[in-house]
Amino acid sequence: MASTTSPDTLAALALLPAAAPLLCAAAALASRPGAAPATAWSLARGATGLALATAAAALVATLAGGPAANAVVRLDLPGAVVLLLVAFIGWVLTRYSATYLQGEPRQPRSARWLAATLAGSMTVVLANHLLVVALAWWATSLALHRLLLTYPERLPARIAAHKKFLLARVADVCMLAACVAFGLEAGTLRLDGIAAHVQQAAGLGGAGVAAVLLVAVAAVLKCAQLPFHGWLIQVMEAPTPVSALLHAGVVNLGGFVLLRLAPAVEAALPAQVLLVAVGTATAVLAALVMTTRISVKVALAWSTCAQMGFMLMQCGLGLWDLALLHLVAHSLYKAHAFLSSGERVRVALVARLAPAPAPGGGRVLLAAVGGLVLVAAAAQAWGVELTAHPALGVLAAIVALAFNPLLAGTPGSGSLLRGWLLAAGLALVYMGLHLGLSTWVVPASGFVSALWCFPALAFAGLFVLQAQLADPRAPLGRRLQPLFYGGLFLDERLSRVLFRLSPPPSA
């Protein structure tokens, strides 16, 4: 993307956001082994606080001065929004961790690797060079690996971290290979240069298509898509702040990397097919598995797996504004969900002790129709033409089905009316955010995917199967429940293959 600002403003914009990862990296270096815990956390809190302030200033500067880019740094509205998101979550987690880990013997180590993980994540967001993106993504993964081993004496933690390490290194090799292929195709690794090449050449050659496919494979691996999802479910031995950092931040980076390469993804059909097929299958299957789980943190992990699949599916369909919206909303929701997981345990216990009666089939069907009507009305209110973009229409229908628990709630005491009013408000907000993002933040490219049929059929099947699993008397539900509880046993098969190549650490 060409800069719309003066050279002086460009230099200022380049230095301003670069200060954010540098501050976190400085805190990581300063929190050396042997440092006092209070000193380590003080450095980390100060660094993330300053990073949050510079990220906010970068967003204001971008709104005022427009996008800017040079050979290394790129700052535009999507990047500024995600940079502020990462800085905010990092600031919250640092403050939370300082209290949560009180009394632990490895607090300086935790502060150091938390700051390093945030520094790597911010560098991925800011980079305008694919090799820098690849190296920063690799560094983020290595720093997170150290956090996952906060309790290295626990064998399950070592095994899960080892599995994640192996898959992440395969993804890193894919990213480096993609750098080579893009260099051959476009003659540059600048992200804006790759976009300009796609526009000028009106497409991609064989090397370019292979490069985009390799990036898509890396995103599938690092976003814990089926069948490579097992490590995400099994790293619950790490402290809760680490789980929040992983699920609310690091695992979302794959979607942002694809967003940075959006013009190339739209010119590579094999990558679109991979993202839509794997993302949709993961979203549907993980959602079904999640309904069978009792552990709150494990259910949240399966939820992340499903949400990452949904985000990658949106990327494959070319719905970049909705993918960005999904990334931001999921990050904020999942950070809150993990940090308040103790309260969620209490709520889940109360729900099991006094379960609400399941709505009847007629009310479920009425709720499904009502959701579709509400979303269609919200689209009409904002002037969004759902029929002009079939993939957007499919996404709108999926959102409508997601309102089903609100619309089919227990009648009486005004709860059903509140559910319908809340669903109507959410539909208006969703369509309004889509319109705003596609107009100002991630302008629509005009790309229309023909792959919308697969998610349409898959999510219709999900709606039917979830109704079967929710009814303990349904014969199909009784037969499928053990299979979905085991996650279709995909991870067990993959683990056997991985551990033959590289055995896990012994006790």
Helices and strands as residue ranges (DSSP letters): H 7-30, H 37-65, E 68-69, E 74-75, H 77-100, H 107-126, H 130-148, H 155-186, H 191-201, H 206-222, H 230-234, G 235-237, H 240-248, G 250-252, H 253-260, H 262-266, H 269-290, H 296-317, H 320-339, H 341-353, H 361-382, G 386-388, H 390-402, H 404-407, H 415-436, I 437-441, H 453-470, H 475-485, G 487-489, H 490-501
